[in-house]
């Protein structure tokens, strides 16, 4: 058996030792220290040596963990500018009103969270008073990603500032009647205050990284200099369990995003209990961030501990702090001094001697109250270090107590995340602790009052003066008055109207060709932001590489292997394409940052993100919801779409349901275009609606989802009939009739209406010919560009009828007078076309690709799902037979004829 303590060969053993004697002396010195002063002293010296080496630029692996103490020594802490006593009073009012708001709301059963802000109050207050740049000064200000559960504290501060009233606070989580406050940061619900939705945990940190990166992109491309903007992301230590929270740490350090700071509130608790009950979350996060290349600042202990550390002459205190698990630290918060003396100090003789020098009050102060995240001086030092550090992003690990100042019933209790209210007695205790002038007489009928020192009080004047000096109120969202973008030249869109002739073109390629023309537009071309997750060649986008360049802050430091080719891989500091690695989540975060630049930076950008349709909504639908909440605009393009169209890839690549998921997002306008001219018309309309002159009452804060296909097919010319463009935008138009298709049906021929979307319309067209030639049935073919928009229009019509207004759904108007039954087909599950069934007056039936996908040829897959042309023929005959318009035997004959 191998001895686990045996000395293992080192990578250094493979290198020549120029001076073995010197090496032996160093080893002997280390052995001597360990023998004379103990292994802990030896480890201390080694850490100091490694820190010194790192500080002088010697290339060594980084030290991933430091002692469980503050990174910034007390002697190195800068003084806090301003009036600390005044800031303490402001923080006290905010603590009170945050707790009062949630407690009053609890009477209505709407819930809320008290303990999170109680732990993080100083983390926010220090930033608001000294660091967070507002939007009324030059530039764009800072971007603040507020921890969702801390929102009551942000509302409380806005109330103190005069931006909210008592009525607003009393409508916390009660929005339906107006003047309400959303539960969490929701820009769509409170667009003048919130910029970034964060409460879907893990998306805040991911988005913050890509926002900081997009800021650099805007500056590098000369769109706007936002180099003075800083991104602050406030996170919970429990939130860091989400994989998205740490998914892009390497990107942030690789690109040197020193315009980014994470502030992780390490109160050691998540929703049900300790974050790392048997371990130490701070140490784990420190190692993780240091390993990813971040600058790490730990702010763990308050000033009461400043007296303890000088007493630790043996290192016993540091050892004990390092070994005590988080759950035990939480227990100390709730136990008396005697327990702490025995359990913490009694574990080591040297600590027991130290404890003799400490009073019970001192022990309680240290273990119950004194945390680095609760003291302005400690927090200010950490923030100052973060903004002054250059070359890498910074994470601040601030230790706090969840439920701080809320009383013994809250602090560090496992259940405090679910505790929604304080009793009147608990509020009185809190009032006395915070020294607030709120008399008992204001507690009327057991209702806790809000507190406010007065609009002209020293506290409010100080708060407003500090914000004025920093560029205005924060957080704040601004939509700058930006002129609508001029429409691109009509030529770019009209070129698709004539069709592709004898050339087969996939709609994916048609979209890429359209974008290639649009990015050349003199007015708006530079504002396009192409985003692709390492699949540009799959979608035929490599031709954009040399013309637009791929963004990289380092440019191109190498000679690409394909430099001698026309479409070589070109990276550039001012590159326009964001060609990410294999990360749909990162690409969506790119898209969100770009799609909201009109608000964040007052610069209109036009992002389009193209991806395997299966890996978009299914994988990152939570971010699409975030996008809608953040009022983003742009084009999402699900390429290689359909359950039967992407040949050979199989079950996990075959998308048969993305339009279903997209339909659940109110901000998503979902289209499934069949032809190149439809793609052009939809993009043209999207540019007008989102970036041009919007019609009265039209919501510009939407985004478009287009499914496009990789199957090369003939692209027909746009029909000359009236209303085609309107039908494309609204979701349905008649592509042809049996007569216009040249099929010359008999005068009394049975007739059926075939509705197809996307690539399925080609099967419908083939079925149209088969029905005519082999069964004497006339079929009209309709292109359903958007089942979802048809449904939404119909739902709006229903709502109008309930209000007493006469309105007919567009789908009913479009199909009015169409003879025969309606048969709908798509390359998606039947649920997609069935969205509109209840508003179609004709007999309705549908075909779709329900179930899991499979690997095979397109023809075989379509036959398997029963959506090919022959299956459409049989389904159409079945509908007509049911109506008595063809013989019942025709259905059986057709099945046998086509081998179904």
ZAMARGU-4260 file (C-alpha; in steps of 0.2 Angstrom, whole numbers, plus 5000, padded with zeros to 4 digits):
<rodrens>
0) 5000/5000/5000 | 5006/5017/4996 | 5011/5028/5011 | 4999/5044/5009 | 5012/5054/5018
5) 5027/5048/5008 | 5036/5062/4998 | 5030/5062/4980 | 5041/5066/4965 | 5039/5084/4961
10) 5038/5092/4943 | 5054/5102/4949 | 5063/5085/4950 | 5062/5085/4931 | 5072/5101/4930
15) 5091/5103/4932 | 5096/5110/4949 | 5111/5122/4946 | 5115/5122/4964 | 5110/5107/4974
20) 5120/5113/4989 | 5110/5129/4990 | 5094/5119/4988 | 5098/5107/5002 | 5102/5123/5014
25) 5084/5130/5010 | 5076/5113/5014 | 5087/5111/5030 | 5082/5129/5036 | 5063/5124/5033
30) 5066/5108/5043 | 5074/5118/5057 | 5060/5130/5059 | 5047/5117/5059 | 5057/5107/5072
35) 5061/5122/5083 | 5045/5133/5081 | 5033/5121/5075 | 5025/5117/5058 | 5013/5132/5059
40) 5027/5144/5060 | 5036/5135/5045 | 5020/5137/5035 | 5018/5155/5040 | 5036/5159/5034
45) 5032/5149/5018 | 5016/5159/5014 | 5026/5176/5018 | 5039/5170/5006 | 5027/5166/4992
50) 5018/5183/4995 | 5034/5192/4993 | 5038/5182/4977 | 5022/5187/4970 | 5023/5205/4975
55) 5040/5206/4966 | 5035/5198/4950 | 5043/5181/4952 | 5034/5169/4942 | 5027/5156/4954
60) 5010/5148/4956 | 4999/5159/4966 | 4995/5157/4984 | 4976/5151/4983 | 4972/5153/5002
65) 4977/5166/5015 | 4974/5166/5033 | 4956/5168/5039 | 4959/5187/5043 | 4957/5203/5034
70) 4967/5206/5018 | 4970/5224/5023 | 4979/5227/5039 | 4972/5239/5051 | 4987/5250/5050
75) 4984/5251/5031 | 4966/5256/5032 | 4962/5273/5024 | 4952/5285/5034 | 4934/5286/5028
80) 4930/5303/5021 | 4914/5311/5026 | 4904/5310/5042 | 4904/5292/5049 | 4892/5296/5063
85) 4880/5304/5050 | 4881/5289/5039 | 4878/5277/5054 | 4861/5287/5057 | 4856/5285/5038
90) 4860/5267/5039 | 4849/5265/5055 | 4834/5273/5046 | 4836/5262/5031 | 4837/5246/5042
95) 4821/5252/5051 | 4811/5256/5036 | 4816/5240/5027 | 4811/5229/5041 | 4795/5240/5044
100) 4790/5238/5025 | 4792/5219/5025 | 4783/5217/5042 | 4768/5228/5036 | 4767/5219/5020
105) 4766/5202/5029 | 4749/5207/5035 | 4743/5205/5017 | 4752/5189/5015 | 4764/5195/5002
110) 4780/5190/5010 | 4797/5198/5009 | 4815/5196/5016 | 4822/5206/5030 | 4838/5197/5035
115) 4848/5199/5019 | 4848/5218/5019 | 4851/5218/5038 | 4867/5209/5035 | 4872/5219/5020
120) 4867/5237/5025 | 4885/5244/5026 | 4890/5236/5010 | 4877/5246/5001 | 4878/5262/5011
125) 4897/5264/5009 | 4895/5262/4991 | 4881/5274/4989 | 4890/5287/5000 | 4908/5286/4992
130) 4909/5275/4976 | 4894/5272/4965 | 4894/5285/4951 | 4877/5291/4946 | 4871/5294/4928
135) 4869/5313/4929 | 4888/5317/4927 | 4898/5314/4912 | 4898/5296/4905 | 4886/5282/4909
140) 4889/5280/4928 | 4892/5264/4937 | 4881/5248/4934 | 4874/5241/4950 | 4869/5223/4951
145) 4859/5223/4968 | 4856/5207/4977 | 4838/5203/4974 | 4833/5199/4992 | 4841/5216/4998
150) 4828/5226/4988 | 4819/5232/5004 | 4834/5241/5009 | 4836/5250/4993 | 4818/5255/4993
155) 4821/5261/5011 | 4835/5272/5005 | 4825/5279/4990 | 4811/5283/5003 | 4824/5293/5014
160) 4830/5302/4998 | 4812/5307/4993 | 4811/5296/4978 | 4798/5285/4986 | 4783/5289/4997
165) 4775/5279/5012 | 4761/5274/4999 | 4775/5266/4989 | 4782/5257/5004 | 4765/5251/5009
170) 4762/5244/4991 | 4778/5233/4992 | 4774/5217/4982 | 4757/5224/4978 | 4758/5231/4960
175) 4741/5228/4953 | 4733/5244/4959 | 4747/5256/4954 | 4761/5264/4965 | 4767/5247/4969
180) 4785/5241/4972 | 4790/5225/4964 | 4797/5211/4975 | 4814/5212/4968 | 4824/5222/4955
185) 4813/5221/4940 | 4816/5235/4927 | 4801/5231/4917 | 4790/5234/4933 | 4800/5249/4940
190) 4810/5256/4925 | 4815/5272/4932 | 4824/5263/4947 | 4830/5246/4942 | 4843/5243/4928
195) 4847/5224/4931 | 4836/5210/4936 | 4846/5199/4948 | 4835/5188/4959 | 4836/5173/4947
200) 4852/5168/4956 | 4868/5166/4947 | 4862/5176/4932 | 4868/5193/4941 | 4886/5188/4942
205) 4886/5181/4925 | 4878/5196/4917 | 4889/5208/4927 | 4905/5200/4920 | 4898/5202/4902
210) 4892/5219/4905 | 4910/5225/4911 | 4917/5216/4895 | 4904/5225/4884 | 4909/5241/4892
215) 4926/5238/4885 | 4919/5233/4869 | 4910/5249/4867 | 4925/5259/4871 | 4937/5249/4860
220) 4925/5251/4845 | 4924/5270/4847 | 4905/5269/4850 | 4907/5278/4867 | 4920/5280/4880
225) 4914/5271/4895 | 4931/5268/4903 | 4926/5277/4919 | 4911/5266/4922 | 4913/5253/4935
230) 4902/5237/4937 | 4897/5232/4955 | 4889/5215/4958 | 4882/5212/4975 | 4880/5193/4978
235) 4876/5181/4992 | 4888/5167/4997 | 4875/5154/4994 | 4871/5161/4977 | 4889/5156/4972
240) 4883/5138/4972 | 4874/5142/4955 | 4885/5136/4941 | 4882/5152/4932 | 4889/5162/4946
245) 4907/5156/4943 | 4905/5151/4924 | 4914/5166/4917 | 4927/5170/4931 | 4941/5165/4919
250) 4935/5177/4905 | 4935/5192/4917 | 4953/5189/4923 | 4959/5184/4905 | 4953/5200/4898
255) 4959/5210/4913 | 4942/5217/4918 | 4948/5229/4932 | 4931/5239/4929 | 4922/5225/4939
260) 4920/5221/4957 | 4910/5207/4965 | 4905/5210/4983 | 4900/5194/4991 | 4890/5195/5007
265) 4897/5180/5017 | 4884/5179/5031 | 4888/5160/5030 | 4869/5156/5027 | 4859/5151/5012
270) 4840/5148/5012 | 4839/5133/5023 | 4855/5133/5034 | 4874/5136/5033 | 4882/5138/5016
275) 4896/5126/5020 | 4891/5119/5037 | 4907/5108/5039 | 4919/5119/5029 | 4923/5137/5026
280) 4914/5146/5011 | 4926/5161/5012 | 4941/5150/5010 | 4933/5140/4996 | 4928/5156/4987
285) 4945/5164/4989 | 4954/5149/4982 | 4942/5148/4967 | 4943/5167/4963 | 4962/5167/4965
290) 4964/5152/4955 | 4954/5161/4941 | 4966/5176/4942 | 4955/5188/4952 | 4961/5200/4965
295) 4954/5194/4982 | 4951/5206/4996 | 4944/5198/5012 | 4935/5209/5025 | 4930/5197/5039
300) 4933/5205/5056 | 4928/5221/5063 | 4938/5233/5074 | 4934/5223/5090 | 4946/5210/5084
305) 4960/5222/5081 | 4964/5220/5099 | 4964/5201/5098 | 4976/5198/5084 | 4991/5207/5092
310) 4989/5195/5107 | 4991/5180/5096 | 5010/5177/5098 | 5010/5159/5094 | 4998/5158/5079
315) 4985/5149/5089 | 4971/5161/5085 | 4974/5160/5067 | 4974/5141/5067 | 4958/5140/5077
320) 4949/5153/5065 | 4955/5142/5050 | 4949/5126/5057 | 4932/5131/5065 | 4918/5127/5052
325) 4906/5139/5047 | 4891/5131/5056 | 4901/5132/5072 | 4904/5151/5069 | 4885/5153/5067
330) 4883/5144/5083 | 4895/5156/5092 | 4883/5170/5086 | 4869/5163/5097 | 4878/5157/5113
335) 4885/5166/5128 | 4903/5170/5132 | 4905/5154/5143 | 4901/5143/5129 | 4913/5152/5117
340) 4927/5152/5131 | 4925/5133/5132 | 4922/5128/5114 | 4933/5141/5104 | 4947/5146/5116
345) 4947/5130/5126 | 4953/5120/5111 | 4971/5126/5113 | 4981/5130/5129 | 4988/5146/5121
350) 4970/5152/5117 | 4964/5148/5134 | 4978/5159/5141 | 4972/5173/5129 | 4954/5171/5134
355) 4960/5175/5152 | 4964/5193/5146 | 4946/5195/5138 | 4930/5200/5147 | 4914/5192/5143
360) 4908/5208/5135 | 4923/5208/5124 | 4920/5190/5119 | 4902/5194/5115 | 4907/5209/5105
365) 4919/5200/5095 | 4909/5184/5091 | 4891/5192/5091 | 4894/5209/5082 | 4911/5213/5076
370) 4911/5208/5057 | 4921/5217/5044 | 4905/5219/5033 | 4896/5229/5047 | 4909/5243/5049
375) 4911/5257/5037 | 4930/5259/5039 | 4933/5240/5035 | 4921/5241/5020 | 4928/5257/5013
380) 4946/5250/5014 | 4940/5235/5004 | 4931/5246/4991 | 4945/5258/4989 | 4957/5244/4986
385) 4946/5236/4973 | 4944/5252/4962 | 4963/5256/4963 | 4968/5238/4958 | 4973/5237/4940
390) 4975/5222/4928 | 4962/5211/4935 | 4944/5211/4943 | 4942/5211/4961 | 4931/5201/4973
395) 4927/5207/4990 | 4923/5193/5003 | 4914/5202/5017 | 4909/5192/5032 | 4893/5198/5040
400) 4879/5191/5051 | 4862/5187/5043 | 4849/5196/5053 | 4861/5209/5061 | 4852/5222/5072
405) 4836/5213/5070 | 4837/5205/5088 | 4842/5188/5095 | 4827/5180/5087 | 4834/5183/5070
410) 4853/5184/5070 | 4861/5168/5062 | 4845/5158/5064 | 4843/5145/5051 | 4826/5150/5048
415) 4828/5168/5046 | 4827/5169/5027 | 4809/5163/5029 | 4805/5175/5044 | 4795/5189/5037
420) 4791/5200/5052 | 4796/5207/5069 | 4785/5209/5084 | 4781/5226/5091 | 4793/5222/5105
425) 4806/5217/5094 | 4805/5233/5084 | 4806/5243/5101 | 4822/5233/5105 | 4829/5237/5087
430) 4824/5255/5089 | 4834/5257/5105 | 4849/5248/5098 | 4849/5259/5083 | 4845/5275/5094
435) 4831/5281/5083 | 4819/5294/5089 | 4803/5284/5086 | 4791/5286/5102 | 4780/5272/5108
440) 4765/5282/5104 | 4768/5280/5085 | 4765/5261/5087 | 4746/5262/5084 | 4736/5246/5085
445) 4751/5236/5084 | 4757/5243/5067 | 4775/5248/5066 | 4778/5265/5059 | 4789/5271/5046
450) 4803/5282/5051 | 4809/5298/5043 | 4820/5312/5050 | 4812/5325/5039 | 4815/5331/5021
455) 4826/5345/5027 | 4835/5335/5040 | 4854/5334/5041 | 4853/5315/5037 | 4843/5319/5021
460) 4854/5334/5016 | 4870/5324/5018 | 4863/5309/5008 | 4858/5320/4994 | 4874/5330/4994
465) 4884/5314/4993 | 4874/5308/4979 | 4875/5324/4970 | 4894/5324/4971 | 4894/5306/4964
470) 4883/5311/4949 | 4865/5309/4955 | 4854/5296/4963 | 4857/5277/4962 | 4852/5265/4958
475) 4843/5273/4943 | 4839/5268/4925 | 4838/5281/4912 | 4832/5280/4894 | 4841/5294/4885
480) 4833/5303/4871 | 4841/5295/4857 | 4835/5298/4839 | 4828/5284/4830 | 4840/5275/4819
485) 4837/5278/4800 | 4830/5263/4791 | 4844/5254/4780 | 4843/5256/4762 | 4828/5246/4754
490) 4840/5237/4742 | 4846/5226/4756 | 4829/5219/4759 | 4822/5220/4742 | 4836/5209/4735
495) 4827/5194/4742 | 4810/5198/4734 | 4815/5190/4717 | 4819/5173/4725 | 4835/5163/4721
500) 4831/5156/4704 | 4838/5139/4702 | 4850/5141/4717 | 4846/5132/4733 | 4848/5143/4748
505) 4844/5138/4766 | 4836/5152/4777 | 4851/5152/4789 | 4861/5157/4774 | 4848/5170/4769
510) 4849/5178/4786 | 4868/5179/4786 | 4868/5187/4768 | 4855/5200/4774 | 4866/5204/4789
515) 4881/5206/4778 | 4872/5219/4768 | 4865/5228/4784 | 4882/5230/4793 | 4888/5239/4777
520) 4875/5253/4780 | 4884/5269/4783 | 4872/5275/4797 | 4868/5259/4807 | 4880/5246/4801
525) 4893/5250/4815 | 4879/5247/4828 | 4876/5228/4824 | 4884/5217/4836 | 4885/5199/4829
530) 4886/5186/4843 | 4890/5168/4840 | 4895/5154/4852 | 4910/5146/4843 | 4898/5140/4828
535) 4901/5154/4815 | 4907/5142/4802 | 4892/5131/4805 | 4881/5145/4800 | 4891/5151/4786
540) 4897/5167/4795 | 4916/5165/4792 | 4915/5177/4778 | 4912/5191/4791 | 4929/5187/4801
545) 4941/5197/4790 | 4928/5211/4786 | 4922/5214/4804 | 4935/5206/4815 | 4932/5196/4830
550) 4934/5207/4846 | 4949/5204/4857 | 4956/5216/4869 | 4973/5210/4864 | 4970/5210/4846
555) 4979/5197/4836 | 4996/5192/4844 | 4999/5177/4833 | 4999/5173/4814 | 4983/5164/4810
560) 4985/5147/4802 | 4973/5152/4788 | 4981/5169/4785 | 4984/5166/4767 | 4965/5162/4764
565) 4952/5175/4759 | 4941/5172/4775 | 4955/5170/4788 | 4952/5171/4807 | 4955/5189/4811
570) 4955/5195/4829 | 4956/5214/4832 | 4955/5226/4847 | 4940/5235/4838 | 4933/5219/4831
575) 4914/5219/4829 | 4910/5201/4831 | 4908/5193/4849 | 4914/5175/4845 | 4912/5167/4861
580) 4918/5150/4867 | 4906/5136/4868 | 4895/5145/4880 | 4877/5149/4876 | 4875/5157/4893
585) 4889/5168/4890 | 4883/5173/4873 | 4866/5177/4880 | 4874/5188/4893 | 4883/5197/4879
590) 4866/5199/4870 | 4858/5206/4886 | 4872/5219/4888 | 4871/5224/4870 | 4852/5224/4869
595) 4851/5236/4883 | 4865/5248/4879 | 4851/5261/4873 | 4847/5263/4892 | 4863/5259/4900
600) 4874/5270/4890 | 4862/5280/4879 | 4869/5271/4863 | 4858/5260/4852 | 4866/5244/4847
605) 4858/5230/4837 | 4863/5213/4843 | 4859/5197/4834 | 4864/5181/4842 | 4864/5165/4831
610) 4864/5148/4839 | 4858/5130/4837 | 4840/5132/4840 | 4840/5117/4852 | 4853/5125/4863
615) 4844/5142/4865 | 4828/5142/4873 | 4830/5125/4881 | 4846/5129/4888 | 4845/5148/4893
620) 4827/5152/4894 | 4830/5159/4911 | 4841/5172/4903 | 4828/5176/4889 | 4816/5180/4904
625) 4830/5191/4911 | 4831/5199/4894 | 4813/5203/4894 | 4813/5210/4912 | 4828/5221/4907
630) 4819/5228/4892 | 4831/5222/4879 | 4830/5223/4861 | 4838/5213/4847 | 4837/5198/4836
635) 4839/5180/4843 | 4841/5168/4829 | 4838/5149/4831 | 4848/5141/4817 | 4848/5123/4811
640) 4830/5123/4817 | 4817/5110/4817 | 4815/5092/4823 | 4818/5084/4806 | 4828/5096/4796
645) 4845/5095/4805 | 4850/5078/4798 | 4860/5065/4808 | 4862/5075/4824 | 4849/5066/4833
650) 4839/5067/4849 | 4848/5081/4859 | 4850/5092/4843 | 4833/5090/4836 | 4823/5106/4840
655) 4804/5103/4840 | 4799/5114/4854 | 4808/5131/4855 | 4793/5140/4848 | 4783/5133/4862
660) 4795/5140/4875 | 4797/5156/4866 | 4778/5159/4867 | 4779/5159/4886 | 4790/5175/4885
665) 4778/5190/4883 | 4793/5201/4876 | 4798/5188/4863 | 4790/5190/4845 | 4793/5173/4838
670) 4793/5169/4820 | 4796/5154/4809 | 4799/5160/4792 | 4798/5149/4777 | 4807/5159/4763
675) 4821/5171/4762 | 4810/5186/4758 | 4800/5183/4774 | 4816/5183/4784 | 4820/5200/4776
680) 4803/5207/4779 | 4803/5202/4797 | 4820/5209/4801 | 4815/5225/4792 | 4800/5226/4803
685) 4810/5222/4818 | 4822/5236/4815 | 4808/5248/4813 | 4799/5243/4828 | 4813/5242/4840
690) 4825/5255/4833 | 4815/5267/4822 | 4799/5277/4823 | 4787/5266/4834 | 4768/5268/4831
695) 4757/5275/4844 | 4755/5263/4859 | 4768/5251/4851 | 4780/5243/4864 | 4797/5245/4858
700) 4804/5235/4872 | 4803/5218/4863 | 4815/5206/4855 | 4813/5195/4840 | 4816/5176/4839
705) 4818/5169/4821 | 4820/5150/4818 | 4830/5147/4802 | 4835/5131/4794 | 4850/5123/4786
710) 4841/5114/4772 | 4846/5122/4755 | 4830/5124/4745 | 4824/5135/4731 | 4819/5152/4737
715) 4803/5158/4728 | 4800/5176/4723 | 4788/5186/4735 | 4770/5184/4728 | 4763/5200/4721
720) 4746/5199/4729 | 4741/5213/4741 | 4744/5211/4759 | 4758/5199/4759 | 4770/5211/4769
725) 4756/5213/4782 | 4753/5195/4783 | 4771/5191/4785 | 4772/5203/4800 | 4755/5198/4808
730) 4759/5179/4805 | 4749/5172/4791 | 4746/5175/4772 | 4740/5165/4757 | 4756/5160/4747
735) 4746/5152/4733 | 4730/5144/4728 | 4728/5128/4718 | 4724/5139/4703 | 4739/5151/4705
740) 4750/5136/4706 | 4744/5131/4689 | 4736/5115/4695 | 4719/5118/4686 | 4707/5110/4698
745) 4690/5104/4692 | 4676/5116/4696 | 4668/5106/4709 | 4684/5099/4717 | 4685/5097/4735
750) 4696/5110/4743 | 4708/5110/4758 | 4718/5124/4766 | 4736/5119/4770 | 4745/5130/4783
755) 4763/5128/4785 | 4777/5137/4794 | 4796/5136/4791 | 4803/5122/4781 | 4786/5113/4782
760) 4779/5124/4769 | 4789/5114/4756 | 4781/5098/4761 | 4764/5107/4760 | 4768/5112/4742
765) 4772/5095/4737 | 4756/5088/4745 | 4747/5102/4736 | 4753/5094/4719 | 4750/5076/4725
770) 4732/5080/4731 | 4729/5088/4714 | 4737/5075/4702 | 4732/5059/4711 | 4716/5063/4721
775) 4708/5077/4712 | 4708/5089/4727 | 4712/5107/4726 | 4723/5114/4740 | 4728/5132/4744
780) 4744/5134/4754 | 4747/5147/4767 | 4763/5153/4775 | 4761/5154/4794 | 4776/5165/4799
785) 4771/5166/4817 | 4758/5155/4826 | 4762/5164/4842 | 4759/5182/4835 | 4742/5175/4828
790) 4737/5169/4845 | 4742/5185/4854 | 4732/5195/4842 | 4717/5183/4845 | 4719/5184/4864
795) 4719/5203/4863 | 4703/5203/4852 | 4695/5192/4866 | 4700/5204/4879 | 4693/5218/4869
800) 4676/5209/4867 | 4676/5208/4886 | 4678/5227/4887 | 4663/5229/4875 | 4674/5232/4860
805) 4671/5224/4843 | 4687/5216/4836 | 4690/5201/4825 | 4706/5191/4827 | 4717/5193/4812
810) 4718/5174/4809 | 4699/5174/4807 | 4699/5188/4795 | 4713/5181/4785 | 4705/5164/4783
815) 4687/5171/4780 | 4679/5163/4765 | 4693/5150/4763 | 4684/5134/4758 | 4686/5117/4766
820) 4695/5111/4781 | 4711/5118/4788 | 4726/5107/4790 | 4742/5115/4799 | 4759/5107/4799
825) 4776/5112/4805 | 4793/5105/4810 | 4788/5106/4828 | 4776/5098/4840 | 4758/5100/4836
830) 4756/5111/4851 | 4764/5125/4840 | 4751/5127/4827 | 4737/5121/4839 | 4739/5138/4847
835) 4727/5146/4835 | 4715/5132/4833 | 4701/5139/4844 | 4700/5155/4833 | 4699/5146/4816
840) 4681/5144/4810 | 4685/5130/4798 | 4687/5112/4803 | 4704/5111/4811 | 4717/5097/4811
845) 4736/5098/4813 | 4752/5088/4811 | 4768/5089/4820 | 4784/5081/4826 | 4780/5076/4843
850) 4792/5066/4854 | 4811/5065/4854 | 4821/5067/4838 | 4831/5054/4830 | 4846/5052/4819
855) 4842/5048/4800 | 4839/5057/4784 | 4827/5071/4782 | 4815/5060/4772 | 4816/5046/4785
860) 4813/5057/4800 | 4798/5066/4792 | 4790/5049/4788 | 4794/5044/4805 | 4785/5059/4813
865) 4771/5058/4799 | 4774/5076/4793 | 4780/5073/4775 | 4770/5077/4760 | 4762/5060/4759
870) 4757/5061/4777 | 4749/5078/4774 | 4740/5070/4759 | 4732/5056/4770 | 4728/5068/4784
875) 4719/5080/4771 | 4709/5066/4764 | 4704/5060/4781 | 4697/5078/4785 | 4688/5078/4768
880) 4681/5061/4770 | 4674/5066/4787 | 4665/5079/4779 | 4659/5067/4765 | 4668/5077/4751
885) 4679/5062/4746 | 4676/5043/4748 | 4681/5035/4764 | 4690/5022/4755 | 4702/5036/4748
890) 4711/5037/4765 | 4715/5018/4766 | 4720/5019/4747 | 4732/5033/4751 | 4740/5025/4766
895) 4743/5009/4756 | 4749/5019/4740 | 4762/5029/4751 | 4767/5015/4762 | 4761/5024/4778
</rodrens>
